[in-house]
Amino acid sequence: MKAARYYGARDVRVESVLDAPVAGPHEVRLEVVRAGICGSDAAEFAAGPKQIPIDRVHPGNGHRGPVILGHEFVGRVASVGSGVEALRVGDRVVPGAGVWCGACEWCAAGRTNLCEKYYTHGLQADGGLAELVTVPALMCRPVPDVVSDDAAAMAQPLAVALHAVGRAAPEAGQVAVLIGVGGVGHFALTALAARRPGTLVVVDLDEERLAGALAAGATHVVNPAVDDPREVVSDLTGGSGAHVVVEASGAAPSPALAVALVRRGGSVVLVGLQKASRELDLHSVVMREVNLVSTLAHVCDVDLPIALELLRDPGLGERAIDRVIPLDAVVDEGLVPLAQGRVAGKVIVRLR
């Protein structure tokens, strides 16, 4: 089969590899239809390996060495293992990508994204940028007929955003701020808008993204190169600040900005990955009893079904996609422009 395989920084090869393994008792083998390229894929391409265990053994599944990328994908079931009852050949499904053990204390508490043996297809195991992939049946969710293949490929990153926003649990009518509306930030905007805030402010340096944010549910947008977000949010809230601030940019100054924008007793959710340690005014955090929350991946049973329901709205998928490309173009038209910041939306790879 043909696949996009990661060997190291700036070294992703679209090549012929062995077909994905035959499905084990509790697995399914999928014919991949579409796959998305994530910001983390671009980061691994530009300056990895970081999460991919090229030169070490991953403790969750023992993988070491090159890996087929792709943790956002949709496919049709080609074969099922002997113990699989919920899925049938021909079903169109989205896998959650992250694998959990089901036995550790985090799994027992329903926090499967924190499983002590957690690993992800497309990062620590072969993923969906291939014609075939074999995954646990337990992580797969059926795709509604009204959801297109392109849109279904975005269910996993939308689930990540839903989990992140859920960590703060904003209520209808409250004031929410989103910093960064590219990549996962676009889906965080969708997740925030679904909570029906009274005011939803988006902060970003890209005017095109800000215009798209207004179309996707933001009530106000701020370009910090033009206006001070602190002044804008203060004016909108009578000086009290936002109930919830989601930091999804990963930009160096953004965590401190998020803390500055939140009100007493409010919540800051850190989604964007920082490249280095950052200083925060923890005195302000403590004295204002701010909830400082982090987030990782998603809980498959909780977040993925909601993501698929939201994607019934055809406009959501259409607004998110920048381009759809063939597998052979995954480096030149996908990973390279993503790493260089030249992509306004989601890159979807067409496998068949």
Secondary structure, DSSP 8 states (H G I E B T S, - for coil): -EEEEEEETTEEEEEE--------TTEEEEEEEEEEE-HHHHHHHHH--SSS-SSS--TTT---S-EE--SEEEEEEEEE-TT--S--TT-EEEE--EE--S-SHHHHTT-GGG-TT-EEBTTTB--SSBSEEEEEGGGEEE--TTS-HHHHTTHHHHHHHHHHHHTT---TT-EEEEE--STHHHHHHHHHHHT--SEEEEE-S-HHHHHHHHHTT-SEEE-TTTS-HHHHHHHHHTTS-EEEEEE-S--TTHHHHHHHHEEEEEEEEE-S--SS-----HHHHHHTT-EEEE--S--HHHHHHHHHHHTTSHHHHHHHEEEEEEGGGIIIIIIHHHHTT--SSEEEEE--
